[in-house]
């Protein structure tokens, strides 16, 4: 059996790993050329920005390529326990750094892609080659027509099973329509996200937590957010996000000043303690977008569409790579159980359902705020309950665990939200939020190098007492998520 993957990004290479279990020959067609090492390439224009690999995604990749996590960590990727090594500012205040419940991996996209590719022994890569059409008919896809970008020569690549992983630029909807299949429905939701990123060298010998600062849509219509992700080579990757008419700048001064204007200025403060390694760079995603191939009344055998070619998410939530891994696993398991291609396509959609619901639920609300849309009573009550869950979770153990399980795509939402979780949300917060970021003494020393380090008498990260500004300046322990 011959497998063919169209597109050699993360979704495509994971699909190649999935097909390798069932196929004697696997070919990946990639329009770009791969670098000889973990370096950025033009074919992944968003690759320089923050990419969060959730624990749910790590576990899925380990099923496809065992040992990937160890390889990443050996190359310098950062293991970030959640919430113990994550400073998180959500509406209402900072979250305590309680013991680890889940984790994320801090890595550049370049290192992740390189690590995956190096494990694909026996896979043939057709680099510098673009897909220009599909072979077959409305009942079965049998390969693809391709063109060598250097010579302009056309060729046909035949296969017994084909996976489209060509990303957001996929032309599959057009190609299938040309074969006589029904038009596919496209769903789109979201305010349009602009983001800007910049890489810094971390202070020598320092180890800082990851940082996420969320907007509070109830008090700030600008809806700015920001993240610091520690990655390999002692680097800090900052990404700032905003919406139309308030896009994060791509000049050095404007980038830092934009960070100062987030719900809390911690990211801007940290930028001033680090060494910039280049200018900021920007990118834009129009909206969450989903192509409902799973709903077509007719579907060709031996063909599936995965990754951004099927569904694209607001990158703020960090779910895209985890869903790509789930899609590839759905392909492997579908072939293992001998189900038809359309059944596999439906499983691909199901694999991204939780991520889609998270993104569209929040982004629908943001669109309403930006466009001053009226909100009916039922929707208003739903938003108020969601806000209550957010504000209560830091002090309610079952609720907090459920939130992190869903956030990291480790547990399906329908399983995570139990009666106890709902009850804890109804009870509300068990104590006040943290007014200041819960920094460790070492982190405090990075932010305030001239101040004395806190002593053992100071509250530890994770304690829920909210101290006054006078107490804070005396103790110098300003911890954060």
FENWORA-V145037 format. One record per backbone hydrogen bond with DSSP energy under -0.5 kcal/mol. CO is the residue of the C=O (numbers start at 1). NH is the residue of the N-H. Records with the same first field share a line. If there is no record, write none. Layout:
# FENWORA-V145037
CO: NH  NH
This chain:
# FENWORA-V145037
1: 24  25
2: 160  161
3: 27
4: 163
5: 7  29
6: 165
9: 13
10: 14
11: 15
12: 16
13: 17
14: 18
15: 19
16: 20
17: 21
18: 21
19: 22  23
25: 3
26: 124
27: 5
28: 30  126
29: 7
30: 128  129
32: 128
35: 37
37: 39
41: 44
44: 47
46: 49
47: 109
51: 53  107
52: 54
53: 105
54: 58
55: 59
56: 60
57: 61
58: 62
59: 63
60: 64
61: 65
65: 68
67: 71
68: 72
69: 73
70: 74
71: 75
72: 77
73: 76
78: 80  106
79: 81
80: 104
81: 85
82: 101  102
83: 86
85: 210
86: 88
87: 89  212
88: 90  95
89: 214
90: 93
93: 90
94: 434
96: 98
102: 82
103: 55
104: 80  106
105: 53  107
106: 78
108: 112
109: 113
110: 114
111: 115
112: 116
113: 117
114: 118
116: 119
117: 120
119: 121
120: 123
122: 26
124: 28  126
125: 127
126: 30  129
128: 149
130: 147
133: 145
135: 142  143
139: 301
140: 137
142: 159
143: 135
144: 157
145: 132  133
146: 155
147: 130  149
148: 152
153: 148
155: 146
156: 158
157: 144
161: 4
162: 304
163: 6  165
164: 306
166: 169
167: 170
171: 175
172: 176
173: 177
174: 178
175: 179
176: 181
177: 180
185: 292
187: 290
189: 288
193: 285
194: 242
195: 283
196: 240
197: 281
198: 238
199: 277
200: 202  236
201: 275
203: 206
210: 87
211: 228
212: 89  214
213: 226
215: 217
216: 219  220
220: 223
222: 243
225: 241
226: 213
227: 239
228: 211  230
229: 237
231: 235
232: 235
234: 202
235: 231
236: 200  238
237: 229
238: 198
239: 227
240: 196
241: 225
242: 194
243: 246
251: 255
252: 256
253: 257
254: 258
255: 259
256: 260
257: 261
258: 261
259: 262
264: 267
265: 269
266: 270
267: 271
268: 272
270: 273
271: 274
274: 276
275: 201
281: 197
283: 195
285: 193
288: 189
289: 312
290: 187  292
291: 293
292: 295
293: 296
300: 303
301: 141
302: 162
304: 164
306: 309
307: 310  311
310: 291
312: 289
314: 317
315: 318
319: 323
320: 324
321: 325
322: 326
323: 327
324: 328
325: 329
326: 330
327: 331
328: 332
329: 333
330: 334
331: 335
332: 336
333: 337
334: 339
335: 338
340: 344
341: 345
342: 346
343: 347
344: 348
345: 349
346: 350
347: 351
348: 352
349: 352
350: 353
352: 356
353: 357
354: 358
355: 359
356: 360
357: 361
358: 362
359: 363
360: 364
361: 365
362: 366
363: 367
364: 368
365: 369
366: 370
367: 371
368: 373
369: 372
376: 380
377: 381
378: 382
379: 383
380: 384
381: 385
382: 386
383: 387
384: 388
385: 389
386: 390
387: 391
388: 392
389: 393
392: 395
393: 396
396: 400
397: 401
398: 402
399: 403
400: 404
401: 405
402: 406
403: 407
404: 408
405: 410  411
406: 409
408: 56
412: 415  416
413: 417
416: 418
418: 422
419: 423
420: 424
421: 425
422: 426
423: 427
424: 428
434: 94
437: 439  480
438: 480
440: 444
441: 445
442: 446
443: 447
444: 448
448: 451
455: 458
460: 463
465: 467
468: 472
469: 473
470: 474
471: 475
472: 476
476: 478
477: 479
479: 438
